[in-house]
Amino acid sequence: MRDIFDHERLSPAVSGLLPSMNPWWEGKPAKPQPPFHRWAFSITKKKLDSDLAPIVVIRGPRQVGKTTLQMQLIEHYIKDRGIDPSRILRVQFDDLPSLRELADPILSIGRWFESRVLKRTFNQAATDGQPAFLFFDEIQNIADWAIQLKSLVDTHRVKVLVTGSSALRMTAGKDSLAGRIAQVDLGTLLLREIAGIRYGETIEPHLPHNGLDPLLLPDFWRSLQQYGLKNREIRDRAFSAFSARGGYPIAHVREETPWPEIAEQLNENVVKRAIQHDLRIGERGKRRNQGLLEEVFLLASRYVGQSPGQAVFVQEVRSALRASVSWDKIRNYLKFLDSALLLKLIEPLELRLKKKKGNYKLCICDHGLRASWLREVVPLDPVALQRLSHLSDLAGHIAESVVGYFLAGLPNMSINHFPERDIEPEIDFILTVGAHRIPVEVKYRQRIDPHRDTLGLRAFLEKTVYNAPFGILVTLDDTIEIPDARIIPISLRSLLLLR
């Protein structure tokens, strides 16, 4: 008797590749995974187990642990939940020409999986209370991936988890998947995760995962500083490690590996991988200029935490490449790096109907990446920085970048910077929560002048149109006191325990 799926065939190369990606089908062990679970593990599992959305999307830069998270979830479902391994399919769409050559690879592989492994339709399995779990890694490498996923989940009851390293292509796909996805943004390690990986210590996040309402309460921010002091010993040890090596998992899982070797790995597997691998995915198929991309990223790293104007970029790029390059092209390449999640371009806050053009504030995803690309290690740890006081100004810019990228990672958070205009002083960041705005100023230095260093915050607070109930001053030390009750000082070390 012919199998109803007998017509669904894949090439020998693909048919042989899929079992190697899914060794559990044959009762074989997968590659051992780290025992430590990142914060996104439980949240992703909860979203995947619920029926609110059939697709869970995990976005993040390369090498932050998206694939590891997938594999840990598969291990959990098989070993801890007792799910039949034949209900789980995983496909890694990364640099595999044989997969990209398939017509509609997601749908084709799905039909093959129904026939050869699941041995029933997806809907039959779901009706039996045994839905299939489909894991697709680096899915943005597949053309029309969103259209295929839409067709898949609109026709079949399945649970789908996809990962991607390109915000641009993942966001473009979201438009056709409205109402069908739940998203999790995974960045580099949080401070409390470094504490867990390096020292086996557990620190809970101060802000609950769901909801930003606590951010509108001054006492919440004051208690955050106290929470940092309560956990001072482990907080400071983790921050010292973060200061020295950044937040990429490889830097802390292999803590015995010398920094130069880690730096080389970051350059090859994060920066160059993103630039070279995604290079061919330009507008209308045009190839991007690799040398220009690398130079733009170098300049963004050099001016991290700052908002240089177009004249700075144009002049320095033209000087470095000895070629005439327009600002429009440089700006497009900055946006590409933002889409690759290597940078966060913080736009200026505009409250007027007539917008004024402003510069982006540049925040890199991890200062360890900056240190590896520029081959320049700048400590943030107060003790280390005191020994290298000539780096204080640069450390201040890097601290500002850390704060910007960290706060931008809060779900549903709107963040801007406030450039100097007319008689209004510059403010590093403005958080918008509902109808309220919270100004954030970073003063990462040994001595704070309570009057001069809070001028921008006080000017912003005193304008009722901004609807700002209080402001945050992010500092180097824990001991700063500000006489104005509307301004709450928090050390960077304590702020990073928010999430």
N, C-alpha and C positions, 0 to 999 in steps of 0.2 A: 504493500500500500504506500502510495506517495505521500510524503510529508507535505502538509499544506504550505510549508515555507520552503519547499525544496528549490524553488526558483531563485531564492536569495543566496547568491554566491559572492564571495569576495576573492580577490586575487590570492594566490598562494602566499605571497609576501605578507599581506595583511592578516590572512587566516593564521599564519604561523606566529605573527607578532602579538596578536591579542592574548593568547594563553600565557605568553611570557610576561605580559603586563598584569595578568590576573592569575598568579600561581595558586591561589586558594581554590580555583575550580578543580584542580587536581590534588588537593589536599597538601600542597607544598607551602612552606612558610614564605612570607614576603620578606623584603629587606627589613632588618630590625630597625625600630624607630626609637627616638629619644623618649625616655619615660616622662619627661616634663611636658605638661600640656599648657599651651599658651592660653591667654584669656579668652580667645575666640573659640576655643574647643567647645565649651559648654553652651555658649550662645549659638554657635552654628548647629550643634546637635539639636538644641531645642527648636530652632527654626526648621530644620530638616524633618524633625519628627512631627511637627504640627502640620495642619492642613490649610494654613492661612495662605501659603503660596507654594506652588509646586517646584519652583526653582530658587535655590539659594546661590547668590553670587558672592564670591570672595575676591576682592580687589586688593592689590598691594604691589609694592616694588618687587623686583626679583630678589630671591634669596632671603626673604623674611619668614619663610616657613609655610607657605600655602600648600605645597605638595606634601610636606610632613603632616600638616593638619588633615589633609585628605586621607593619608595612609593611617594615621592614628584613629580616625573615625571608622575606617573600614575594619581595622583591628578590633575596635570596640564593638562594632556590630556583630562580628563573627565570634569573638571570644567571650565577650561579656553578655551580649544579648542573645547569643545562640542563633543568629540568623543564618539560614542556609547560604553557603558561599555562592551557590549558583544564582542567587538573586542580586548579586553585586557585580557591576561592570565598571571598570576604570579604563579610560583611554587618555593618553598623554599626547596632545597635539602640538608637539614642540620639535621642530627640525626633523620631521619624518616625512619625506617626500611621498612614500607609498600611501600614506593616509590622505595627504593633500590631493593626490591624483584621483581619489574617489569622487564620483558624482554624489553630492549630498551625503558626505561621510557620516554625519551624526545619525541620519535616518537609515542609511545603509547598514551601518554597524549595529544600530538598534534592532533592525529586522533580523540580522544574522544572529544576534545575541538571543532573541526570542526563540529562533529555530534551533540553534545548536547547543545552547547552554540552559536557558530558562525552560525550554521545551513546552512552552505555552505562550499565549499572547500576554502582553503587559496587563491588559484589562482582565483576563482570566486570573492572573496571579493576584491582582488587586481585589477581585471579587472573592477570592479564597482567603483574603486577609493577609496576603504575603506579597505586598508590592515590591517591585524591583527598585534598587538604588543605582543610579547612574552617576558616575563621577567623571567629569571632563576637565582635564588640566590644561591651562594655557589655551583656552578655547578661542581666544581672539585671533589665533593663527589660521582659523578656518573661515573662508569666505562665506558670507551669508549665514553665519552661525546662529544669529538671533532668529532668523526666519525659520531655520530648521528646528530650533528648540520650540518655537511657538507652535509649529505644526505637530511636534512630538507631544507636548503637554496638552494641547487642545484636543488631541485624538486619543491619548492614552493616559491612564492614571499611573504615574510614576513619580518617584522622588529624585530630583536632579540637583547635584552640587557642581558648580563650575567655578573655575578660578581664572584670573587674568591679570597680566602685568601692565596693560595699557588702558588707562582711564578713558582715553579718547575713543578707542574702539569699543570698550565695554559700555560706555555711556551711549554711544551711537546705537548700540544694540538694544539698550533699555527701552528706547522709544517704542519699538514694536512689541515689547514684552510687558507693557504697562499692566499692572494688576496681577502679574504672574510671578514676580520676583521679590525676594527679600535680600537685602544687601548687607554685607559685613566688610568693613574696610580694615585691613590688617597692615599695620606699619611695622617699624622696627621694634625691638623689645622695650616694654615699659620698664621703669625703674624697679618696680616690685617684681617683675619677671627676672631681671638680672639678679635680684636678691635670691629668687628661687633657684635659678640655674647654678649660680656661683656658690651660694652658701646654704642652700636647702631651707631657707627661711620663707615663711608665708606672711605677706602683708596684704590686707584686703584693700580694694579701692575705696577712696573716700566718697566718691560720687557714684550713686547707683547707676546701673547701665541704662535704664530707661528713664528719660525725663531730664530736662534741664532746669526745672523750677528751683532746685536748691541754689543754683548760681545767682539767683536774684536776692538772696538773703545775705546780708553782711556777716551775720554770725556763722554762716556756713564757711566762708573764707577764713574767718578768724579761727574756727575750729580746725580747718585744714592745716594751718600753721602749727597749732597745738598737736595735731595728729602726727605731723612730721617730727616734732620734738619728742613725742611719746615713743616713736620708733627711731630715735636719733642714731643709735649705734648701727643697726643694720642699714638704715637709710644712707648714712654717710659712707659705709663700706661699699654699698651698691653704687652710690654716686661716684665714688673714687674710681671704680671699675668702668663706669659709663664715661667718665671724663677721659680716661686713658685710651679706651678702645671703641667708644661709640656704642650703638645699640643693635648691630647686626648679630644674629644668633651665632654665626660661625666664630665671632670674636670672643665669645664667652663659653661656648661649648668646648672650644679648644683653647682654653685659657693658658695652657702651657706653651702654645705656639708663639714664637716671637712676633711682635707687631709687624715688622717688614714683610713677613710671609703672609700674614692676614691681609695687609694692605694690598699686596699683589693679587691675592684672590679676589678682593673686593673690586679692584680695577678691572680684572679680566671678566669676572662673572656677574658684575652688576652694571658698571658704567659702560664698558666696551660691549658687553652682551646686549644691553638695551639699545645702544647706538648702532651697532653693526647688525644685530638681528632684525631690528625694526626699521633699519635704514631703507629697505626696499618698499616699505608701506607708506609711500608718499601720496600726495594728492594726485588723482588721475594717473597713478602708476609712476609718477616721476621719482627718480632716485634722489634722496637727500645727499647733501655734501657732507661726508663723514668728517673731514678736517674742520669744516665750519661748526658742525655739531660739537666736536670735542673742544674747540676754542670757546664757544658760547658757554659750555658747561664749566670750563676752566674759569671764565670771567665771573659766572654766577657764583662759583665757589669762592672766588677771591673777594667778591662784594657781598658775601652772605650777610643777611641781617640788615642790609642797606637797600636803598631805592635809587640806584644810579639812573641818570637820564639817558636818552637815546644817544646823545652826543658821546658819552663815555663809551658805550658799546661800539658804536660805529667807528670811532677813532681807534680804539684798541684792536678791534677785529681787523680793520684794514691794515693796521701796522703789522699785526702778527702774520696775516696771510698774504700781505702785499698784493691785495686785490680790492677792487671796488665792490663793496657789499652794502646793500640798502638796509635801512632800519626795518622796513617791512619784513624782509627776509630774516633778519636777526630775531625780530619779535616772534615770527612764526616758529623759529627754532626753539625759542624760549618756551613757547606754548607746547611744542612737541615734548620737551623735557618735563614739562608739567604733566602732560598726558602719560608719560612713562613713569610718573609718580616719583621721579628723582628730585624734583623741585616742587615747591608750592609758591605760586605767584599770588601774593596778597594784593588785592586791588585797593585803591584809595576809596574812602567813604565819600559818597556823594549824596547830599540831602537836598540839593536844589534841583529845580526842574531843568535849568540850564547847566549841564554838566561841564566841568572843567577837566581837561586831560591831566592825568597824573601818572606817575611812574609806578611800576610794580615794586613791592618789597619782596626781596628774594629770600626764601627759607628753604634750606636743603633738607632732604628727608632724614639725614643723619650726619652729625659732624664727623663721625669716623670715615664716612665716604669722602668728605672734604679733605681730611687729613691724608687719606690714601692717594687721592688724585693730585693734590698739590705737594705731597710729601712734606707736610708741615703739621706737626702735632702741637696743638695749642690746648693746654689743660683748662678745665673748668673748675676742678676741685680747688677749694679755697687754700688748702695747705700747699698744693703743688703750684698754684698760681702765685702765691706769695714768694716762692723761690724764683719765679720767672716774671717778676713785676713788669718788665718791659713789654710783655705780651698782654697786659691788662686791657688795653683798648680793643685789641683784636678779639680777646676773649669776650668782651662785652657784646660785640657784634654777633659772635657765634651763639652766645646765650640768647640774644634776641631771636636768632633764627630757630633755636631749639624751642623757645616759647611759642613762636608763630606756628611752626609745623605741629607741635604738640596740641595746641588749642584747636587748630584747624581739623584735627582728627576726632573731635567730639561730634557724635552723630547729630545731624540737623542743626549744627552751629554755623552761624554766619559770622565771618571775621574779616575785618578790613584794617587798613592803617589810615591814619589821619595826618596828611602832610601839612606842613606849615602853610598858612594862607592868610593874607592880609595881616591882621593883628593877632591871629590865633596861633598859638604854639603847636608844634608837631606832637603827636602822640603815637606811640609805637603800634598799638593795636586797639581796635574797638570791637567788642563782642556784642552782637545783637541777639537778645533773647526775647522773643515776642515783640512788645512795643518798647522795651527798655534797652538801654545801651550801657555797657560797662567798659570804661576806658582802662587800658592796661599799659603801664609804663615799665620798662626794664632798665634798671640802674645797677649794673653788675660791676660794682667797684667797692674798694675797701671802706671808703668814707662817703656817707650820704649827707647832703645838706637838706634838712627837712623843708626849707623854704624854696631854694633854687631848684632842687631836683623834683619838686612836685608842682612846679609852675603850670605845666601843660595839663596835668590832671585837674588842678583847681580851676583853671580857665574853662575846661570842658564841663565840669560839674556845675559851674555857676550859670551856665546857659540853659534855661529851662527847656528850650526847644529840643535839646538832645535827650531829655528824659533819662538822665543818668543819676541814679540814687547814690552811688558810691564809686570809688576807683580802686584799682589794685596796683601796688608798687612791688615789682619782682626784684629781689635783692640777692646779693652774694651771701650775706650773713643772716643769722637768725635773730640777732639782737637789735635790729633797727626799730626805733620808735618814732612815730609821726604824731605831732600834737593835734592835727586835724583828724577828727573822728571819722570823717567821710573817706579817708584814705587808709587802706589796709595793707600793711607790708607783709609780704610772704617771701621766704627764701626760695630760690629756684629748686633746691633739693626737696622742699616740702610741696611746692606746686606740682612736681612730677609724680606725687602720690595721689593726685586728683583722680587719675584713671587707673 
